[in-house]
């Protein structure tokens, strides 16, 4: 059951996580995945959780980029980690 106390705890933990973890984050998703069609936009959904979104990519695949577009996923991850 989600109580007011638990809701406040979740909000605090989320805020603390975003404020204290400033590591660069790369978001990868499939352009044909259901997450690609979120009303807020894929990147905006993650902003409350990631303070430093350094790179974003929609790959030509469905919900599982590493399985459905392995070469593209590899290239994006390689570029991210080398930057």
PyMOL commands that set and color helices and strands:
alter all, ss='L'
color gray80, all
select helices_A, chain A and resi 4-20+34-37+42-47+65-68+70-82
alter helices_A, ss='H'
color red, helices_A
select strands_A, chain A and resi 25-30+53-59
alter strands_A, ss='S'
color yellow, strands_A
deselect
rebuild
show_as cartoon
